[in-house]
């Protein structure tokens, strides 16, 4: 199976750190070369220690679910002979507390809308079936209960 890699880099850059008044801004680097500014959510750590313009982990998680669903939807629509001109999702994640009282993303609501053109236009039922099939195929949706291991590199 293929492996995917992401690199996360944070530097103290002279901040005191031990007073806990340090910037949470960091860089997310992806194996294809893309770099994105990351930060804690300002809902968790107040500004100026968080950067509201950067992507926080909760947003990245929601975006990953939305993106995976969209990619499968586009593939399945093309296979079915439906030309998609535009796809727009307003994905929303809701925070909650689990049984142990820990904060977690308790629900993600995808709200996609697709525009089609051409001779073969899907019925609303076919669009719903495409979304159902896309959800069933989405790697990220399957991974939500993934085991997460932490293996620190000490050298």
DSSP file (Angstrom, degrees, kcal/mol; ACC not computed):
  #  RESIDUE AA STRUCTURE BP1 BP2  ACC     N-H-->O    O-->H-N    N-H-->O    O-->H-N    TCO  KAPPA ALPHA  PHI   PSI    X-CA   Y-CA   Z-CA
    1    1 A X              0   0    0      0, 0.0     2,-0.1     0, 0.0     0, 0.0   0.000 360.0 360.0 360.0 150.9    0.0    0.0    0.0
    2    2 A X        -     0   0    0      1,-0.0     2,-0.4     0, 0.0     0, 0.0  -0.358 360.0-141.5 -69.7 148.3    1.1    3.6   -0.7
    3    3 A X        -     0   0    0     -2,-0.1     2,-0.3     2,-0.0    -1,-0.0  -0.896  10.7-158.3-109.2 144.7    2.4    5.7    2.1
    4    4 A X        -     0   0    0     -2,-0.4     2,-0.4     2,-0.0    26,-0.0  -0.908   8.9-157.4-119.9 150.5    1.6    9.4    2.5
    5    5 A X        -     0   0    0     -2,-0.3    26,-1.3     2,-0.0     2,-0.4  -0.975  14.5-179.6-134.4 142.1    3.7   11.9    4.4
    6    6 A X  E     -A   30   0A   0     -2,-0.4     2,-0.4    24,-0.2    24,-0.2  -0.992  14.7-151.8-134.4 143.4    3.1   15.2    6.0
    7    7 A X  E     -A   29   0A   0     22,-3.4    22,-3.5    -2,-0.4     2,-0.5  -0.954   4.9-163.1-117.5 134.0    5.8   17.2    7.8
    8    8 A X  E     -A   28   0A   0     -2,-0.4     2,-0.4    20,-0.2    20,-0.2  -0.975   9.5-174.0-118.6 126.5    5.0   19.6   10.6
    9    9 A X  E     +A   27   0A   0     18,-2.4    18,-2.4    -2,-0.5     2,-0.4  -0.979   9.4 167.8-129.0 124.4    7.6   22.2   11.6
   10   10 A X        -     0   0    0     -2,-0.4     2,-0.4    16,-0.2    16,-0.1  -0.979  11.1-167.4-128.8 142.6    7.5   24.7   14.5
   11   11 A X        -     0   0    0     14,-0.4    14,-0.0    -2,-0.4    -2,-0.0  -0.986  24.0-140.1-131.3 144.5   10.3   26.8   15.9
   12   12 A X    >   -     0   0    0     -2,-0.4     3,-1.7     2,-0.1    11,-0.2   0.858  26.4-165.8 -69.0 -36.8   10.6   28.7   19.1
   13   13 A X  T 3  S-     0   0    0      1,-0.3    -1,-0.0    -3,-0.1    -2,-0.0   0.873  70.2 -48.6  49.7  46.4   12.4   31.6   17.4
   14   14 A X  T 3  S+     0   0    0      1,-0.2    -1,-0.3     2,-0.1    -2,-0.1   0.390  97.3 142.4  83.3  -4.1   13.5   33.3   20.6
   15   15 A X    <   -     0   0    0     -3,-1.7    -1,-0.2     1,-0.1     3,-0.1  -0.374  60.9-120.0 -69.1 151.7   10.2   33.2   22.4
   16   16 A X        -     0   0    0      5,-0.2     2,-2.2     1,-0.2    -1,-0.1   0.886  38.7-178.8 -60.7 -41.7   10.4   32.5   26.2
   17   17 A X    >   +     0   0    0      1,-0.2     3,-2.4     4,-0.1     5,-0.2  -0.315  64.9  75.0  74.5 -53.2    8.2   29.3   25.8
   18   18 A X  T 3  S+     0   0    0     -2,-2.2    -1,-0.2     1,-0.3    -2,-0.0   0.711  89.7  59.0 -66.8 -18.3    8.1   28.3   29.5
   19   19 A X  T 3  S-     0   0    0      2,-0.1    -1,-0.3     1,-0.0    -2,-0.0   0.455 110.3-125.9 -84.7   0.2    5.6   31.2   30.2
   20   20 A X  S <  S+     0   0    0     -3,-2.4     2,-0.5     1,-0.1    -2,-0.1   0.589  78.4 119.4  65.9  13.9    3.3   29.5   27.6
   21   21 A X        +     0   0    0      2,-0.0     2,-0.3    27,-0.0    -5,-0.2  -0.469  41.4 124.1-103.8  59.2    3.1   32.7   25.7
   22   22 A X        -     0   0    0     -2,-0.5     2,-0.2    -5,-0.2   -10,-0.1  -0.838  67.9 -97.0-118.0 155.1    4.5   31.4   22.5
   23   23 A X        -     0   0    0     -2,-0.3    27,-0.2   -11,-0.2    26,-0.1  -0.477  19.3-158.1 -70.5 136.6    3.1   31.4   19.0
   24   24 A X        +     0   0    0     25,-3.1    -1,-0.1    -2,-0.2    26,-0.1   0.370  53.6 125.1 -92.5   2.7    1.4   28.2   17.9
   25   25 A X        +     0   0    0     24,-0.2   -14,-0.4    14,-0.2    14,-0.3  -0.406  32.4 154.6 -66.6 137.9    2.0   29.1   14.2
   26   26 A X  E     - B   0  38A   0     12,-2.8    12,-3.0   -16,-0.1     2,-0.4  -0.844  39.8-101.2-149.9-178.0    3.8   26.4   12.3
   27   27 A X  E     -AB   9  37A   0    -18,-2.4   -18,-2.4    -2,-0.3     2,-0.6  -0.957  17.6-154.3-120.2 134.3    4.2   25.0    8.8
   28   28 A X  E     -AB   8  36A   0      8,-3.1     8,-2.5    -2,-0.4     2,-0.4  -0.941  16.6-168.0-104.8 121.6    2.5   22.0    7.3
   29   29 A X  E     -AB   7  35A   0    -22,-3.5   -22,-3.4    -2,-0.6     2,-0.3  -0.933   3.4-156.1-115.4 134.2    4.6   20.5    4.4
   30   30 A X  E >   -A    6   0A   0      4,-2.7     3,-2.6    -2,-0.4   -24,-0.2  -0.774  29.1-111.8-112.1 155.5    3.2   17.9    2.1
   31   31 A X  T 3  S+     0   0    0    -26,-1.3   -25,-0.1     1,-0.3    -1,-0.1   0.682 114.9  58.7 -61.5 -19.8    5.1   15.3    0.0
   32   32 A X  T 3  S-     0   0    0      2,-0.1    -1,-0.3     1,-0.0    -3,-0.0   0.515 124.1 -99.1 -85.3  -4.9    4.1   17.0   -3.3
   33   33 A X  S <  S+     0   0    0     -3,-2.6    -2,-0.1     1,-0.3     2,-0.1   0.253  76.1 138.4 109.2 -12.5    5.8   20.2   -2.2
   34   34 A X        -     0   0    0     -5,-0.1    -4,-2.7     1,-0.0     2,-0.4  -0.404  33.2-162.6 -68.1 142.3    2.8   22.3   -0.9
   35   35 A X  E     -B   29   0A   0     -6,-0.2     2,-0.4    -2,-0.1    -6,-0.2  -0.994   7.2-175.4-126.8 135.3    3.3   24.3    2.3
   36   36 A X  E     -B   28   0A   0     -8,-2.5    -8,-3.1    -2,-0.4     2,-0.3  -0.980  29.3-114.7-131.2 140.2    0.4   25.6    4.4
   37   37 A X  E     -B   27   0A   0     -2,-0.4    18,-2.8   -10,-0.2     2,-0.3  -0.599  38.5-169.6 -72.7 130.5    0.5   27.8    7.5
   38   38 A X  E     +Bc  26  55A   0    -12,-3.0   -12,-2.8    -2,-0.3     2,-0.3  -0.825  13.7 157.3-119.2 160.3   -0.9   26.0   10.4
   39   39 A X        -     0   0    0     16,-1.7    18,-0.5    -2,-0.3   -14,-0.2  -0.968  45.7 -84.4-164.6 167.5   -1.8   27.1   13.9
   40   40 A X        -     0   0    0     -2,-0.3    11,-0.4     9,-0.3     2,-0.2  -0.449  60.6 -91.6 -71.3 159.9   -3.9   26.1   16.9
   41   41 A X    >>  -     0   0    0      1,-0.1     4,-2.8    -2,-0.1     3,-1.8  -0.538  23.4-132.1 -72.1 138.6   -7.6   27.2   16.6
   42   42 A X  T 34 S+     0   0    0      1,-0.3     5,-0.2    -2,-0.2    -1,-0.1   0.658 109.1  66.3 -65.0 -12.3   -8.3   30.6   18.2
   43   43 A X  T 34 S+     0   0    0      1,-0.1    -1,-0.3     3,-0.1     3,-0.1   0.692 113.3  30.7 -75.9 -18.9  -11.2   28.8   19.9
   44   44 A X  T <4 S+     0   0    0     -3,-1.8     2,-0.5     1,-0.4    -2,-0.2   0.820 132.7  25.0-104.0 -48.2   -8.6   26.7   21.8
   45   45 A X  S  < S-     0   0    0     -4,-2.8    -1,-0.4     3,-0.0     5,-0.1  -0.985  89.9-121.4-122.7 122.2   -5.7   29.1   22.2
   46   46 A X    >>  -     0   0    0     -2,-0.5     3,-1.5    -3,-0.1     4,-0.5  -0.173  40.7 -71.7 -66.6 154.5   -6.4   32.8   22.1
   47   47 A X  T 34 S+     0   0    0      1,-0.3    -1,-0.1     2,-0.3     4,-0.1  -0.554 114.4  39.9 -65.4 139.2   -4.9   35.3   19.6
   48   48 A X  T 34 S+     0   0    0      2,-0.3    -1,-0.3    -2,-0.2    -2,-0.1  -0.960 119.7  50.8 -94.2   6.1   -2.1   36.4   19.4
   49   49 A X  T <4 S+     0   0    0     -3,-1.5   -25,-3.1   -26,-0.1     2,-0.3   0.690 114.8  49.1 -80.7 -16.9   -0.8   32.9   20.3
   50   50 A X  S  < S-     0   0    0     -4,-0.5     2,-0.6   -27,-0.2    -2,-0.3  -0.871  80.6-136.6-113.2 153.8   -3.0   31.4   17.5
   51   51 A X    >   -     0   0    0    -11,-0.4     3,-1.7    -2,-0.3    -9,-0.1  -0.924   8.1-163.2-111.8 106.4   -3.2   32.7   14.0
   52   52 A X  T 3  S+     0   0    0     -2,-0.6    -1,-0.1     1,-0.3     4,-0.1   0.723  89.4  60.4 -62.8 -19.9   -6.8   32.8   12.8
   53   53 A X  T 3  S+     0   0    0      2,-0.1    -1,-0.3    -3,-0.1     2,-0.1   0.641  94.2  80.5 -80.7 -14.3   -5.6   33.0    9.1
   54   54 A X  S <  S-     0   0    0     -3,-1.7     2,-0.5   -14,-0.1   -16,-0.3  -0.450  91.6 -99.0 -90.1 164.7   -3.7   29.7    9.4
   55   55 A X  B     -c   38   0A   0    -18,-2.8   -16,-1.7    -2,-0.1     2,-0.2  -0.705  36.7-153.5 -83.5 127.0   -5.3   26.2    9.1
   56   56 A X     >  -     0   0    0     -2,-0.5     4,-2.5   -18,-0.2     3,-0.3  -0.638  28.9-105.6 -97.5 162.6   -5.9   24.6   12.4
   57   57 A X  H  > S+     0   0    0    -18,-0.5     4,-2.2     1,-0.2     5,-0.2   0.840 119.5  53.4 -56.8 -36.5   -6.0   20.8   12.9
   58   58 A X  H  > S+     0   0    0      2,-0.2     4,-2.2     1,-0.2    -1,-0.2   0.929 110.9  46.3 -65.6 -43.5   -9.8   20.7   13.2
   59   59 A X  H  > S+     0   0    0     -3,-0.3     4,-3.0     1,-0.2    -2,-0.2   0.898 111.3  52.4 -63.6 -40.6  -10.2   22.5    9.9
   60   60 A X  H  X S+     0   0    0     -4,-2.5     4,-2.3     2,-0.2    -1,-0.2   0.896 109.2  49.9 -63.3 -39.8   -7.7   20.3    8.2
   61   61 A X  H  X S+     0   0    0     -4,-2.2     4,-2.0    -5,-0.2    -2,-0.2   0.933 113.3  45.3 -62.6 -47.7   -9.6   17.2    9.4
   62   62 A X  H  X S+     0   0    0     -4,-2.2     4,-2.4     1,-0.2    -2,-0.2   0.913 113.4  50.1 -63.3 -43.9  -12.9   18.6    8.1
   63   63 A X  H  X S+     0   0    0     -4,-3.0     4,-3.1     1,-0.2     5,-0.2   0.881 107.7  54.2 -63.5 -38.2  -11.3   19.6    4.8
   64   64 A X  H  X S+     0   0    0     -4,-2.3     4,-2.3     2,-0.2    -1,-0.2   0.915 110.2  46.3 -63.3 -42.4   -9.7   16.2    4.4
   65   65 A X  H  X S+     0   0    0     -4,-2.0     4,-2.1     2,-0.2    -2,-0.2   0.926 115.6  46.0 -63.7 -44.8  -13.1   14.5    4.7
   66   66 A X  H  X S+     0   0    0     -4,-2.4     4,-2.5     2,-0.2    -2,-0.2   0.920 113.5  48.5 -64.8 -45.0  -14.7   17.0    2.3
   67   67 A X  H  X S+     0   0    0     -4,-3.1     4,-2.6     2,-0.2    -2,-0.2   0.915 111.5  49.0 -63.4 -45.1  -11.9   16.7   -0.2
   68   68 A X  H  X S+     0   0    0     -4,-2.3     4,-2.0    -5,-0.2    -1,-0.2   0.920 112.0  49.2 -61.7 -44.6  -11.9   12.9   -0.2
   69   69 A X  H  X S+     0   0    0     -4,-2.1     4,-2.6    -5,-0.2    -1,-0.2   0.932 111.9  49.2 -60.3 -46.1  -15.7   12.8   -0.6
   70   70 A X  H  X S+     0   0    0     -4,-2.5     4,-2.9     1,-0.2     5,-0.2   0.919 108.3  52.7 -60.4 -45.4  -15.5   15.2   -3.5
   71   71 A X  H  X S+     0   0    0     -4,-2.6     4,-1.9     1,-0.2    -1,-0.2   0.898 112.6  44.7 -60.8 -40.8  -12.8   13.3   -5.3
   72   72 A X  H  X S+     0   0    0     -4,-2.0     4,-2.8     2,-0.2     5,-0.2   0.904 111.9  53.0 -68.4 -40.6  -14.8   10.1   -5.1
   73   73 A X  H  X S+     0   0    0     -4,-2.6     4,-2.7     1,-0.2     5,-0.2   0.936 109.7  48.2 -59.0 -47.3  -18.0   11.9   -6.2
   74   74 A X  H  X S+     0   0    0     -4,-2.9     4,-2.3     1,-0.2    -1,-0.2   0.916 113.2  47.9 -60.1 -44.5  -16.2   13.3   -9.3
   75   75 A X  H  X S+     0   0    0     -4,-1.9     4,-2.3    -5,-0.2    -2,-0.2   0.936 114.1  45.6 -62.4 -47.0  -14.8    9.9  -10.2
   76   76 A X  H  X S+     0   0    0     -4,-2.8     4,-1.7     2,-0.2    -2,-0.2   0.875 112.0  51.7 -66.7 -37.4  -18.1    8.2   -9.8
   77   77 A X  H  <>S+     0   0    0     -4,-2.7     5,-2.8    -5,-0.2     4,-0.5   0.925 110.5  48.7 -64.4 -44.0  -20.0   10.9  -11.7
   78   78 A X  H ><5S+     0   0    0     -4,-2.3     3,-1.3     1,-0.2    -2,-0.2   0.919 110.2  51.2 -62.3 -43.5  -17.6   10.6  -14.6
   79   79 A X  H 3<5S+     0   0    0     -4,-2.3    -1,-0.2     1,-0.3    -2,-0.2   0.847 109.3  51.4 -60.9 -33.5  -17.9    6.9  -14.7
   80   80 A X  T 3<5S-     0   0    0     -4,-1.7    -1,-0.3    -5,-0.2    -2,-0.2   0.510 121.3-109.0 -83.2  -4.3  -21.7    7.2  -14.8
   81   81 A X  T < 5S+     0   0    0     -3,-1.3     2,-0.5    -4,-0.5    39,-0.3   0.680  73.4 135.9  87.4  17.9  -21.4    9.6  -17.7
   82   82 A X      < -     0   0    0     -5,-2.8     2,-0.6    -6,-0.2    -1,-0.3  -0.890  48.6-140.3-102.9 124.8  -22.4   12.8  -15.9
   83   83 A X  E     -D  117   0B   0     34,-0.7    34,-1.7    -2,-0.5     2,-0.5  -0.734  13.7-155.9 -86.0 118.3  -20.3   15.9  -16.6
   84   84 A X  E     +D  116   0B   0     -2,-0.6    32,-0.3    32,-0.2     3,-0.1  -0.838  15.8 178.2 -94.7 125.8  -19.7   17.9  -13.4
   85   85 A X  E     +     0   0B   0     30,-3.3     2,-0.3    -2,-0.5    31,-0.2   0.761  69.0   4.5 -94.4 -32.1  -18.9   21.6  -14.1
   86   86 A X  E     -D  115   0B   0     29,-1.4    29,-2.7     2,-0.0     2,-0.4  -0.994  54.9-167.2-154.9 147.4  -18.6   22.7  -10.5
   87   87 A X  E     +D  114   0B   0     -2,-0.3     2,-0.4    27,-0.2    27,-0.2  -0.994  11.7 177.1-137.9 128.9  -18.6   21.2   -7.0
   88   88 A X  E     -D  113   0B   0     25,-2.5    25,-2.0    -2,-0.4     2,-0.4  -0.988   5.0-172.1-138.0 126.1  -18.8   23.3   -3.8
   89   89 A X  E     -D  112   0B   0     -2,-0.4     2,-0.7    23,-0.2    23,-0.2  -0.966  16.2-162.5-120.8 133.5  -19.0   22.0   -0.3
   90   90 A X        -     0   0    0     21,-0.9     2,-0.2    -2,-0.4    19,-0.0  -0.756  27.0-171.5-107.1  80.1  -19.7   24.0    2.9
   91   91 A X        -     0   0    0     -2,-0.7     2,-0.4    19,-0.1    19,-0.2  -0.528   4.0-167.6 -79.6 138.9  -18.3   21.4    5.3
   92   92 A X  E     -E  109   0C   0     17,-2.4    17,-3.3    -2,-0.2     2,-0.4  -0.990   6.8-158.9-129.8 132.9  -18.9   22.0    9.0
   93   93 A X  E     -E  108   0C   0     -2,-0.4     2,-0.5    15,-0.2    15,-0.2  -0.916   7.9-152.4-110.7 140.0  -17.4   20.2   12.0
   94   94 A X  E     -E  107   0C   0     13,-3.3    12,-1.6    -2,-0.4    13,-1.4  -0.929   8.6-141.8-113.1 132.7  -18.9   20.3   15.4
   95   95 A X  E     +E  105   0C   0     -2,-0.5     2,-0.2    10,-0.3    10,-0.2  -0.636  31.5 152.3 -89.3 149.2  -16.9   19.9   18.6
   96   96 A X  E     -E  104   0C   0      8,-2.5     8,-1.9    -2,-0.3     2,-0.4  -0.822  42.1 -95.4-152.7-168.1  -18.1   17.9   21.5
   97   97 A X  E     -E  103   0C   0     -2,-0.2     6,-0.2     6,-0.2     2,-0.0  -0.985  31.5-140.3-124.0 135.3  -16.9   15.9   24.5
   98   98 A X    >   -     0   0    0      4,-2.6     3,-2.2    -2,-0.4     6,-0.0  -0.152  42.5 -81.9 -83.1-175.1  -16.5   12.1   24.4
   99   99 A X  T 3  S+     0   0    0      1,-0.3    -1,-0.1     2,-0.1    -2,-0.0   0.780 132.4  53.0 -60.5 -27.7  -17.4    9.7   27.3
  100  100 A X  T 3  S-     0   0    0      2,-0.1    -1,-0.3     3,-0.0     3,-0.1   0.413 120.7-109.0 -87.2   1.9  -14.1   10.5   29.0
  101  101 A X  S <  S+     0   0    0     -3,-2.2     2,-0.3     1,-0.3    -2,-0.1   0.581  72.3 141.8  83.1   9.8  -14.8   14.3   28.8
  102  102 A X        -     0   0    0      1,-0.1    -4,-2.6    -5,-0.0    -1,-0.3  -0.644  55.9-111.5 -87.6 141.2  -12.2   14.9   26.1
  103  103 A X  E     +E   97   0C   0     -2,-0.3     2,-0.3    -6,-0.2    -6,-0.2  -0.439  48.6 158.4 -68.3 142.6  -12.8   17.3   23.3
  104  104 A X  E     -E   96   0C   0     -8,-1.9    -8,-2.5    -2,-0.1     2,-1.2  -0.978  54.1 -94.5-156.6 162.8  -13.3   15.8   19.9
  105  105 A X  E     -E   95   0C   0     -2,-0.3   -10,-0.3   -10,-0.2     3,-0.1  -0.751  46.0-179.2 -81.4 100.6  -14.8   16.5   16.5
  106  106 A X  E     +     0   0C   0    -12,-1.6     2,-0.3    -2,-1.2    -1,-0.2   0.720  59.4  10.8 -82.0 -22.4  -18.0   14.8   17.2
  107  107 A X  E     -E   94   0C   0    -13,-1.4   -13,-3.3    -3,-0.1     2,-0.4  -0.972  54.4-161.4-158.1 140.8  -19.7   15.3   13.9
  108  108 A X  E     -E   93   0C   0     -2,-0.3     2,-0.6   -15,-0.2   -15,-0.2  -0.995  11.9-161.0-123.0 127.6  -18.8   16.5   10.4
  109  109 A X  E     -E   92   0C   0    -17,-3.3   -17,-2.4    -2,-0.4     2,-0.4  -0.937   3.7-157.8-111.7 115.5  -21.6   17.7    8.1
  110  110 A X        -     0   0    0     -2,-0.6   -19,-0.1   -19,-0.2     2,-0.1  -0.771   8.7-175.3 -89.0 135.5  -20.8   17.8    4.4
  111  111 A X        +     0   0    0     -2,-0.4   -21,-0.9     2,-0.0     2,-0.1  -0.510  17.1 174.3-128.9  63.6  -23.1   20.1    2.4
  112  112 A X  E     -D   89   0B   0    -23,-0.2     2,-0.4    -2,-0.1   -23,-0.2  -0.359  14.9-171.0 -78.1 151.7  -22.0   19.6   -1.2
  113  113 A X  E     -D   88   0B   0    -25,-2.0   -25,-2.5    -2,-0.1     2,-0.4  -0.983   6.2-166.9-138.9 128.7  -23.6   21.0   -4.3
  114  114 A X  E     -D   87   0B   0     -2,-0.4     2,-0.4   -27,-0.2   -27,-0.2  -0.917   9.1-151.6-118.6 142.7  -22.7   20.0   -7.8
  115  115 A X  E     -D   86   0B   0    -29,-2.7   -30,-3.3    -2,-0.4   -29,-1.4  -0.939  18.1-166.8-111.7 136.2  -23.6   21.6  -11.1
  116  116 A X  E     -D   84   0B   0     -2,-0.4     2,-0.3   -32,-0.3   -32,-0.2  -0.808   9.2-177.7-120.3 157.4  -23.8   19.4  -14.2
  117  117 A X  E     +D   83   0B   0    -34,-1.7   -34,-0.7    -2,-0.3     3,-0.2  -0.950  36.9  62.2-145.3 167.6  -24.0   20.1  -18.0
  118  118 A X  S    S-     0   0    0     -2,-0.3    -2,-0.0     1,-0.2     3,-0.0  -0.557  93.2 -57.2 111.0-175.7  -24.4   18.0  -21.1
  119  119 A X  S    S+     0   0    0     -2,-0.2     2,-0.9     1,-0.2    -1,-0.2   0.859 120.2  61.3 -74.1 -36.5  -26.9   15.6  -22.5
  120  120 A X        +     0   0    0    -39,-0.3   -37,-0.5    -3,-0.2     2,-0.5  -0.817  66.7 176.6 -98.1 104.4  -27.0   13.3  -19.5
  121  121 A X        -     0   0    0     -2,-0.9     2,-0.1   -39,-0.1   -39,-0.1  -0.912  27.9-122.6-106.7 132.0  -28.1   15.1  -16.4
  122  122 A X        -     0   0    0     -2,-0.5     2,-0.1     1,-0.1    -6,-0.1  -0.393  20.2-122.9 -73.4 149.1  -28.6   13.1  -13.2
  123  123 A X     >  -     0   0    0      1,-0.1     4,-2.3    -2,-0.1     5,-0.2  -0.413  33.1-102.9 -76.1 163.5  -31.8   13.1  -11.4
  124  124 A X  H  > S+     0   0    0      1,-0.2     4,-2.3     2,-0.2     5,-0.1   0.874 125.7  54.0 -55.8 -35.6  -31.8   14.2   -7.7
  125  125 A X  H  > S+     0   0    0      2,-0.2     4,-2.3     1,-0.2    -1,-0.2   0.897 107.4  49.3 -66.1 -40.4  -32.0   10.5   -6.8
  126  126 A X  H  > S+     0   0    0      2,-0.2     4,-2.4     1,-0.2    -2,-0.2   0.879 109.8  51.4 -66.6 -37.4  -28.9    9.7   -8.9
  127  127 A X  H  X S+     0   0    0     -4,-2.3     4,-2.3     2,-0.2    -2,-0.2   0.927 110.4  49.1 -63.3 -44.0  -27.0   12.6   -7.3
  128  128 A X  H  X S+     0   0    0     -4,-2.3     4,-2.3     1,-0.2    -2,-0.2   0.899 110.7  50.4 -61.4 -40.7  -28.0   11.3   -3.9
  129  129 A X  H  X S+     0   0    0     -4,-2.3     4,-2.7     2,-0.2    -1,-0.2   0.890 108.4  52.6 -64.8 -39.4  -26.8    7.8   -4.9
  130  130 A X  H  X S+     0   0    0     -4,-2.4     4,-2.6     2,-0.2    -2,-0.2   0.915 110.7  47.3 -62.1 -42.3  -23.5    9.2   -6.1
  131  131 A X  H  X S+     0   0    0     -4,-2.3     4,-2.4     2,-0.2    -2,-0.2   0.900 111.4  50.8 -66.1 -39.5  -23.0   10.9   -2.8
  132  132 A X  H  X S+     0   0    0     -4,-2.3     4,-1.9     2,-0.2    -2,-0.2   0.933 113.4  45.2 -62.3 -45.3  -23.9    7.7   -0.9
  133  133 A X  H  X S+     0   0    0     -4,-2.7     4,-1.2     2,-0.2    -2,-0.2   0.888 111.2  53.3 -66.4 -39.0  -21.4    5.8   -3.0
  134  134 A X  H  X S+     0   0    0     -4,-2.6     4,-1.5     1,-0.2     3,-0.4   0.916 109.2  49.0 -62.4 -42.4  -18.7    8.5   -2.6
  135  135 A X  H  < S+     0   0    0     -4,-2.4    -1,-0.2     1,-0.2    -2,-0.2   0.897 108.4  53.9 -63.2 -39.3  -19.1    8.3    1.2
  136  136 A X  H  < S+     0   0    0     -4,-1.9    -1,-0.2     1,-0.2    -2,-0.2   0.761 115.4  40.3 -66.5 -24.5  -18.8    4.5    1.0
  137  137 A X  H  < S+     0   0    0     -4,-1.2    -1,-0.2    -3,-0.4    -2,-0.2   0.640  82.7 120.1 -96.6 -17.7  -15.5    4.8   -0.9
  138  138 A X     X  -     0   0    0     -4,-1.5     4,-1.8    -3,-0.2     5,-0.2  -0.292  49.7-156.9 -61.9 118.0  -13.9    7.7    1.0
  139  139 A X  H  > S+     0   0    0      1,-0.2     4,-1.0     2,-0.2    -1,-0.2   0.888  92.9  50.7 -59.9 -40.6  -10.6    6.6    2.5
  140  140 A X  H >4 S+     0   0    0      1,-0.2     3,-0.5     2,-0.2     4,-0.5   0.912 107.5  51.4 -70.0 -41.4  -10.7    9.4    5.1
  141  141 A X  H >4 S+     0   0    0      1,-0.3     3,-0.8     2,-0.2    -1,-0.2   0.878 110.5  50.4 -61.2 -36.2  -14.2    8.6    6.2
  142  142 A X  H 3< S+     0   0    0     -4,-1.8     3,-0.5     1,-0.2    -1,-0.3   0.752 108.8  55.0 -69.0 -23.1  -13.1    5.0    6.7
  143  143 A X  T X< S+     0   0    0     -4,-1.0     3,-2.8    -3,-0.5    -1,-0.2   0.448  70.8 104.1 -92.7  -1.9  -10.1    6.2    8.7
  144  144 A X  T <  S+     0   0    0     -3,-0.8    -1,-0.2    -4,-0.5    -2,-0.1   0.801  88.4  42.7 -55.8 -30.2  -11.9    8.2   11.3
  145  145 A X  T 3  S+     0   0    0     -3,-0.5    -1,-0.3    -4,-0.2    -2,-0.1   0.000  88.2 148.5-102.9  29.4  -11.4    5.5   13.9
  146  146 A X    <   -     0   0    0     -3,-2.8     2,-0.3     1,-0.1    -3,-0.1  -0.306  55.1-110.8 -63.7 142.0   -7.8    4.9   12.8
  147  147 A X        -     0   0    0      1,-0.0     2,-0.6    -2,-0.0    -1,-0.1  -0.602  32.2-152.8 -69.1 131.3   -5.3    3.8   15.3
  148  148 A X        -     0   0    0     -2,-0.3     2,-0.3    -3,-0.1    -1,-0.0  -0.951  11.3-168.7-112.6 120.0   -2.8    6.7   15.9
  149  149 A X        -     0   0    0     -2,-0.6     2,-0.5     2,-0.0    -2,-0.0  -0.815  11.6-152.1-105.9 147.3    0.6    5.7   17.1
  150  150 A X        +     0   0    0     -2,-0.3     2,-0.5     2,-0.0    -2,-0.0  -0.972  17.8 172.2-119.7 115.2    3.3    8.1   18.4
  151  151 A X        -     0   0    0     -2,-0.5    -2,-0.0     2,-0.0     0, 0.0  -0.762  22.6-150.5-123.2  82.3    6.9    6.9   17.8
  152  152 A X        -     0   0    0     -2,-0.5     2,-0.7     1,-0.1    -2,-0.0  -0.211   8.7-135.0 -58.4 139.6    9.2    9.7   18.8
  153  153 A X        -     0   0    0      1,-0.1    -1,-0.1     2,-0.0    -2,-0.0  -0.874  22.4-176.8 -93.5 114.3   12.5   10.0   16.9
  154  154 A X              0   0    0     -2,-0.7    -1,-0.1     1,-0.2    -2,-0.1   0.581 360.0 360.0 -92.3 -10.8   15.1   10.6   19.7
  155  155 A X              0   0    0      0, 0.0    -1,-0.2     0, 0.0    -2,-0.0   0.390 360.0 360.0-121.7 360.0   18.1   11.0   17.5
